Amino acid sequence: MPVYVYQARNTRGELISGEVTFETEEEIRSYLSARKLIPVEIKTKSALDTDLSKLPIFKSKVKTRDIALFCRQFAIMLESGITIGATLDIVRRQIENPTLKEIVQKVYEDVQKGRSLSEAMGDHPEFPPLLVSMIESGEVSGSLDEVMVQMAGYYEKNLDVQRKVKSALTYPAITVTLILILMVVLIAFVIPNFLSMYASENLELPWVTRALMSITEFTRDNFLIIMTTIISLIAGFFAVRRTPKGKHFFDELVLKLPIASNVNKMVITANFCRTLSTLLKAGTPIIKSMEIVRRVVGNEVAMDVITNSIEEIKQGTGLAISLHESDLFPDMLTSMIRIGEETGALDFTMEKTADFYEAEADLAIQNATTVINPAITIVVGAVVGFVVLAVMLPAFNMLEAML
């Protein structure tokens, strides 16, 4: 269907613009009339009307924070007794992310045409499958307001974990970046001046200084090759990371690294428990719940484990038994699942288990930070000490010779 760009005035005389998708211009006029808008200009959208910010390369990404805020605002509106259509109309005006704002605008238009909220949101992959499925359950059960409150809490907790992980990585990232910049400045400007001075004095240089001279000369002579190699490696990493095999390889690698392994396993386990609990509390069948969990768990290895679990559940195996053979999830998780299955309170058991593993994930992040930060400091100190020793040791030798 063609896309039309329109300008119209509301009852207060304010000029409103937008774009909609309809078969004919008459349908657009009916659409505007139903909203008490007087059309000023209606035209088919052309390439000249394309906003560069809407091109995929320029589009802002919809993040967990945006989804959490959307759910919280939606929940507040629904709890106040406002209809879904009016809620979408209000929320879309308050969204800051331009990509999400555009998507919610389309969802609003679809809902106004008679589609359900879950159907309209399901057309947009920016909305997580979990959220769409939960909204569908809320529509069927008539408890959409409760579902949106639950989902707001879910994504806020998810966002909290992400922030803690990013916070733990901020110091190492900044430190490594600064030391690289420092080394480039030293090699390009500072060290060559000292080394040329020592060379003019015909001094017998210590091995540390000779090593630094070799490194400096090699870097300066092959700077373009080194930079090209680094850029190629980074680009190659991201290219391979996008392939299914590459993503699986790196997802498996982070589960084997000494420090990152425990953090990732705790985060994955907490995410698994929280998502499964959320779905089961909404009355979603176990197989469908596991299929949704598989899509949102965020790790290829975990997805494989959950896929195998789903196949075993379909054959009549319990969830605890289907996960027991995996090395990914802790034994405590399968024990708690078994208790939940035996008591018929798997949703409650998963909720409490999620609380436990979220606390364990926080502790794992803190422990990793405790190890990484001193290690980074030691490495930086060793590099700086090597450079200072290589530069200053010949100077001390010169002073001794003069005295």
C-alpha positions in Angstrom: 0.0 0.0 0.0 1.2 3.6 -0.7 2.4 5.8 2.1 0.9 9.2 2.4 2.3 12.3 4.1 -0.4 14.7 5.5 -0.7 18.0 7.3 -3.9 18.8 9.2 -5.2 21.2 11.8 -6.9 20.1 15.0 -9.8 21.8 16.8 -7.4 24.2 18.4 -5.9 25.2 15.1 -2.6 23.5 15.6 -0.8 22.1 12.6 -0.2 18.4 12.8 1.8 16.3 10.3 2.4 12.6 9.9 2.4 9.7 7.6 0.0 6.8 7.2 -0.5 3.8 5.0 -3.9 3.5 3.2 -5.2 2.3 -0.2 -6.7 5.6 -1.2 -6.7 9.2 -0.3 -10.4 9.0 0.7 -9.5 6.5 3.4 -7.0 9.0 4.8 -9.6 11.8 4.8 -12.0 9.5 6.7 -9.2 8.6 9.1 -8.5 12.3 9.8 -12.1 13.2 10.0 -12.7 10.6 12.7 -10.0 12.3 14.7 -11.5 15.7 14.2 -8.6 16.8 12.0 -9.0 19.1 9.0 -6.7 18.1 6.2 -4.5 20.9 4.8 -2.3 18.8 2.5 -2.2 15.1 1.5 0.4 13.7 -0.9 2.1 10.4 -1.7 5.4 10.0 0.0 8.4 10.3 -2.3 12.1 9.8 -1.9 12.5 13.5 -1.3 10.3 13.2 1.7 12.5 10.5 3.3 14.0 11.5 6.6 17.7 10.4 6.7 17.2 9.6 10.4 14.7 6.9 9.4 17.2 5.0 7.2 18.4 1.8 8.9 22.0 3.0 9.2 20.9 6.2 11.0 18.1 4.7 13.1 18.5 4.8 16.9 18.3 1.4 18.5 15.4 0.5 20.8 17.1 -0.4 24.0 15.9 -2.2 27.2 15.5 1.2 28.9 13.1 2.3 26.2 11.0 -0.9 26.5 11.0 -0.6 30.3 9.8 3.0 30.2 7.2 2.2 27.6 5.8 -0.6 29.8 5.8 1.5 32.9 4.0 4.4 31.2 1.5 2.1 29.6 0.8 0.4 32.9 0.2 3.7 34.7 -2.3 4.8 32.0 -4.2 1.5 32.0 -4.4 1.5 35.8 -5.9 5.0 35.6 -8.8 3.6 33.5 -7.6 5.0 30.2 -8.4 2.9 27.1 -5.7 1.2 25.0 -6.1 3.6 22.1 -6.0 6.7 24.3 -3.0 5.2 26.2 -1.1 4.7 22.9 -1.9 8.2 21.8 -0.6 9.7 25.1 2.5 7.4 25.3 3.6 8.0 21.7 3.8 11.7 22.4 6.1 11.2 25.4 8.6 8.7 23.9 12.1 10.2 23.3 13.6 7.4 21.1 12.6 8.4 17.5 12.6 4.8 16.3 10.3 3.6 19.1 8.1 6.7 18.6 7.6 5.9 15.0 6.8 2.3 15.8 4.3 3.2 18.5 2.7 5.6 16.0 2.1 2.7 13.6 0.8 0.5 16.4 -1.6 3.2 17.4 -2.9 3.5 13.8 -3.3 -0.3 13.6 -5.2 -0.4 16.9 -7.5 2.3 15.6 -8.2 0.2 12.6 -9.4 -2.6 14.8 -6.3 -4.8 15.3 -5.5 -6.1 18.8 -2.5 -4.6 20.6 -0.5 -7.8 20.5 -1.1 -8.3 16.8 0.0 -4.7 16.0 3.1 -4.9 18.2 4.0 -8.4 16.8 4.6 -6.8 13.4 7.6 -5.0 14.8 10.7 -7.0 15.9 11.8 -4.2 18.1 9.2 -5.4 20.6 10.6 -8.5 22.4 8.7 -11.8 21.8 8.2 -12.1 25.5 6.4 -8.7 25.7 4.1 -9.5 22.8 3.3 -12.9 24.2 2.5 -11.5 27.6 0.3 -8.8 26.1 -1.6 -11.4 24.2 -2.2 -13.4 27.4 -3.3 -10.2 29.1 -5.8 -9.4 26.4 -7.3 -12.9 26.6 -7.5 -12.9 30.4 -8.6 -9.3 30.7 -5.7 -8.4 32.9 -3.6 -6.3 30.5 -3.0 -3.6 33.2 -1.5 -6.3 35.6 0.6 -7.7 32.8 2.1 -4.3 31.9 3.0 -3.7 35.5 4.6 -7.1 35.6 6.5 -6.5 32.4 7.7 -3.1 33.5 9.2 -4.7 36.6 10.7 -7.4 34.5 12.5 -5.1 32.1 13.5 -2.7 34.9 15.3 -5.6 36.7 16.8 -6.7 33.3 18.0 -3.1 32.8 19.5 -3.1 36.3 21.6 -6.2 35.6 22.8 -4.7 32.3 23.8 -1.5 34.0 25.8 -3.4 36.6 27.7 -5.4 33.9 28.4 -2.2 31.9 29.6 -0.4 35.1 32.0 -3.3 35.8 33.4 -3.0 32.3 33.7 0.8 32.2 36.9 1.1 34.3 38.9 -1.5 32.4 37.7 -0.1 29.0 38.7 3.4 29.9 42.0 2.3 31.4 43.0 0.3 28.3 42.0 3.1 26.0 44.0 5.7 27.9 47.1 3.4 28.0 46.9 2.9 24.3 46.6 6.6 23.6 49.6 7.2 26.0 51.7 4.6 24.2 50.9 6.1 20.8 51.9 9.6 22.1 55.1 8.3 23.7 56.2 6.3 20.6 55.4 9.1 18.2 56.7 12.1 20.0 58.4 11.6 23.3 60.6 8.5 23.2 62.2 9.2 19.8 63.7 12.5 21.2 65.3 10.7 24.1 66.6 7.8 22.0 68.1 10.2 19.4 69.9 12.0 22.3 71.3 8.8 23.7 72.4 7.7 20.2 74.3 10.9 19.7 76.2 10.3 22.9 77.4 6.9 21.8 76.3 5.4 25.1 76.1 1.7 25.8 72.4 1.3 26.3 70.8 -1.1 28.7 68.8 -4.0 27.2 65.5 -2.3 28.4 66.3 0.7 26.3 67.4 -1.3 23.3 64.1 -3.3 23.5 62.1 -0.1 23.6 64.1 1.3 20.7 63.3 -1.8 18.7 59.6 -1.6 19.5 59.5 2.1 18.7 61.3 1.7 15.3 59.2 -1.3 14.3 56.0 0.6 15.2 57.0 3.8 13.3 58.2 1.9 10.3 55.1 -0.3 10.1 52.5 2.0 11.5 50.1 1.8 8.6 50.4 -2.0 8.4 49.8 -2.3 12.1 46.7 0.0 12.1 45.3 -1.8 9.0 45.8 -5.1 10.7 44.1 -3.9 13.9 41.1 -2.4 12.0 40.9 -5.6 9.8 40.8 -7.8 12.9 38.1 -5.7 14.6 36.0 -5.6 11.4 36.6 -9.4 10.9 35.5 -10.0 14.5 32.2 -8.2 14.1 31.7 -9.9 10.7 32.2 -13.3 12.1 30.2 -12.5 15.2 27.2 -11.9 13.0 27.3 -15.4 11.4 25.5 -18.2 13.2 28.7 -20.3 13.6 30.7 -17.2 14.8 28.0 -16.2 17.3 27.9 -19.7 18.7 31.7 -19.9 18.9 32.0 -16.6 20.9 28.9 -17.3 23.1 30.6 -20.7 23.9 33.9 -18.9 24.5 32.5 -16.5 27.1 31.2 -19.5 29.0 34.7 -20.9 29.3 36.8 -17.8 30.1 37.9 -18.0 33.8 36.4 -14.7 35.1 33.6 -14.1 32.6 32.3 -17.7 32.8 30.7 -17.4 36.2 29.2 -14.0 35.5 27.6 -15.1 32.2 26.2 -18.3 33.7 24.6 -16.4 36.6 23.1 -13.8 34.3 21.8 -16.4 31.9 20.3 -18.4 34.7 18.7 -15.4 36.3 17.3 -14.3 33.0 16.0 -17.9 32.3 14.2 -18.1 35.7 12.7 -14.6 35.6 11.4 -15.0 32.1 10.0 -18.5 32.7 8.4 -17.3 35.9 6.8 -14.3 34.2 5.3 -16.5 31.4 4.0 -19.2 33.7 2.3 -16.7 36.0 0.5 -15.4 33.0 -0.8 -18.9 32.3 1.4 -19.6 29.2 1.8 -23.4 28.6 5.2 -24.7 29.4 6.3 -25.6 25.8 5.3 -22.1 24.5 7.0 -20.5 27.5 10.2 -22.4 26.8 10.1 -21.4 23.2 9.9 -17.7 24.2 12.6 -18.1 26.8 14.8 -19.6 24.1 14.4 -16.5 21.9 15.2 -14.0 24.7 17.9 -15.8 26.7 20.6 -14.1 24.6 23.2 -16.9 24.3 23.5 -19.5 21.5 24.7 -22.3 23.8 21.8 -21.7 26.2 19.4 -21.6 23.2 20.7 -25.1 22.2 20.2 -26.4 25.7 16.6 -25.0 25.8 15.9 -26.4 22.3 16.9 -29.9 23.4 14.8 -29.4 26.6 11.7 -28.5 24.5 12.1 -31.6 22.4 12.3 -33.8 25.6 9.3 -32.1 27.2 7.3 -32.8 24.0 8.1 -36.5 24.5 6.8 -36.4 28.1 10.0 -35.7 30.1 9.8 -33.2 33.0 11.6 -29.8 32.7 14.0 -30.6 35.6 15.1 -33.9 33.9 15.5 -32.3 30.5 17.9 -29.7 31.9 19.7 -31.9 34.4 22.3 -33.2 31.8 23.4 -29.7 30.8 26.5 -28.2 32.3 25.2 -24.7 31.7 22.6 -24.5 34.5 23.5 -25.1 38.2 22.3 -28.2 40.0 20.3 -26.0 42.4 18.2 -24.8 39.5 17.2 -28.3 38.4 16.4 -29.2 42.0 14.2 -26.1 42.5 12.4 -26.9 39.2 11.8 -30.4 40.4 10.3 -29.1 43.6 8.1 -26.7 41.6 6.9 -29.5 39.3 6.1 -31.8 42.3 4.2 -29.1 44.2 2.5 -27.6 41.2 3.9 -24.2 42.0 6.6 -23.9 39.3 5.8 -20.2 38.6 6.3 -19.3 42.3 9.4 -21.5 42.6 11.0 -19.9 39.5 10.2 -16.4 40.8 12.1 -17.1 44.1 14.9 -18.8 42.2 15.2 -15.8 39.9 15.6 -13.5 43.0 18.4 -15.8 44.3 20.3 -15.9 41.0 19.9 -12.2 40.4 21.6 -11.7 43.7 24.3 -14.3 42.7 24.8 -12.4 39.4 25.4 -9.2 41.3 27.9 -11.0 43.5 29.6 -12.5 40.5 29.9 -9.1 38.9 31.4 -7.6 42.0 33.9 -10.5 42.3 34.9 -10.1 38.7 35.4 -6.4 39.2 37.5 -7.1 42.3 39.8 -9.3 40.2 39.9 -7.3 36.9 40.6 -3.8 38.2 43.8 -4.7 40.2 44.9 -6.9 37.2 44.5 -3.9 34.9 46.3 -1.6 37.3 49.2 -4.1 37.5 49.5 -4.4 33.7 49.3 -0.6 33.3 51.9 -0.1 36.0 54.2 -2.7 34.4 53.9 -1.0 31.0 54.5 2.5 32.4 57.4 1.2 34.5 59.0 -0.4 31.5 58.9 2.8 29.5 60.1 5.0 32.4 63.0 2.6 33.1 64.0 2.4 29.5 64.0 6.2 29.1 65.5 7.2 32.4 68.1 4.4 33.0 70.6 5.8 30.3 70.1 9.3 31.8 71.2 8.0 35.2 74.2 6.3 33.6 75.1 9.6 31.9 75.0 11.4 35.3 77.2 8.8 36.9 79.8 9.1 34.1 79.8 12.9 34.6 80.4 12.7 38.4 
